[in-house]
Amino acid sequence: MKAYILIETKPGTSEDVVKAIKKRVKNVLYADSVYGRHDVIVVIEAPDLERLNEIVYKVVEKDLNIVHTETSITLF
């Protein structure tokens, strides 16, 4: 199961967020700072929805520099 996590960060912290996510989450395929509506895009792979939920809510959203996330789960 693959998902895209679109992240809005506090100003000036997107690179710190990317580094922290890459360090704490082993399921990360890609994590990049980007220009546009979102500040960071992360692509993760998890064996099931339960693990995906754990990654998003217990690891990613605990970062104090993250203001908002949107998660899009791939269909296939």
N, C-alpha and C positions, 0 to 999 in steps of 0.2 A: 504494500500500500504506500503510495507516494502522496505528499502534500506540499503545497506552496504556502509559506507563511509570509504575509505582507506586514511589515512592521513600521510603525511610526515611532520615532525616538525623540527624546529631548534634544533641542538644538545642540549641535556640535558633538554628539555622542555616538553617531552611527558606527564609526570604526571600532569604538570600544565595545559596542553591542555585538558586532560581527565577531570580533576576537573572542569574546566571552562565550558566545554560542558555539563557535568551533571548538573551544576548549572543553565545554561542559557536555555537549551533546554528540555522542559518537555516531548517531544516525544521520548526520548532516552530509548531504551530497554536495551542495553548494551553499554559500552564504556570501552575499555581496552588498556593499553600500551602493545605492543608486540615487540618481536625481529624479525628481518627479513627486507624485502624490505620496509615495511611501519612501522611507529612508533606507530600508533594508529588505532584501528578499532572500528567504531561506528555503531551500528545497530539502526535505527530509524523507527518509524511507523508514517505515515501521512495519513489523509483521502483522499487526492488527490494530483496530480502532482503539482498543484499550491502551496500548503502548503509545499510540499517537497522542491520545488525550493526556497521558502522563507527561510526555515531552512538552506539549504546548502549555499546559496549566501548571505543572510542578517545576519546570525548568525555565522555559522561555519567559513566561509572564511574571516570574519572580524578580526579573532584572528591573531595578528601580529606574533605569534610563529608558525603559520601554513605556510609551504612552498608550499605544493601541495596537492590536493585532487583528488581522483577518486571515483565516485559514481556508484554503481551497483544496479539497481532497480530489485527487484524480479518479476518474471513473474506471479506467482500464489500466 
